[in-house]
């Protein structure tokens, strides 16, 4: 089986970056920065922390890039493992070991009216609160899949799990979130009474 054109292109970029090609480094940075930033923002829900952590990840990547070796996992899995480790270090450093930040940032949408803004923000806050009730493995999968926009395969590699395992964890997380969110709706509480 031959690697896809995208996989070969990434491999060429990484190999060029490993030997100091500044254009290749810049292209990798530009390609991965938005995804790493979204992941960091999803895990911290703080723009300043997400920016600082994302920059820290890329500094670590640059420091370790020449030692990077191709194995079974792609470059993105290696990169997101560094990102995950940065989050863990950040949480330890800030003494937030038991605390979990919301997974989904408040994202700007088209220019809605004031009522829509309030409704959307309340709904997002409700989802963010509900994610705090998920086990850590489920929060990590949700953050990588929906915060960073990784595929199931990329998430599996980043977490060192099988794709089937990631799908099961994601399914359980979504089911739990639905359960948590549906139980909190006023119309459901009226039906129970």
HELIX and SHEET records of a PDB file:
HELIX    1   1 UNK A    5  UNK A   18  1                                  14    
HELIX    2   2 UNK A   22  UNK A   44  1                                  23    
HELIX    3   3 UNK A   47  UNK A   64  1                                  18    
HELIX    4   4 UNK A   65  UNK A   67  5                                   3    
HELIX    5   5 UNK A   75  UNK A   93  1                                  19    
HELIX    6   6 UNK A  114  UNK A  131  1                                  18    
HELIX    7   7 UNK A  136  UNK A  142  1                                   7    
HELIX    8   8 UNK A  143  UNK A  147  3                                   5    
HELIX    9   9 UNK A  152  UNK A  159  1                                   8    
HELIX   10  10 UNK A  163  UNK A  183  1                                  21    
HELIX   11  11 UNK A  186  UNK A  192  1                                   7    
END                                                                             
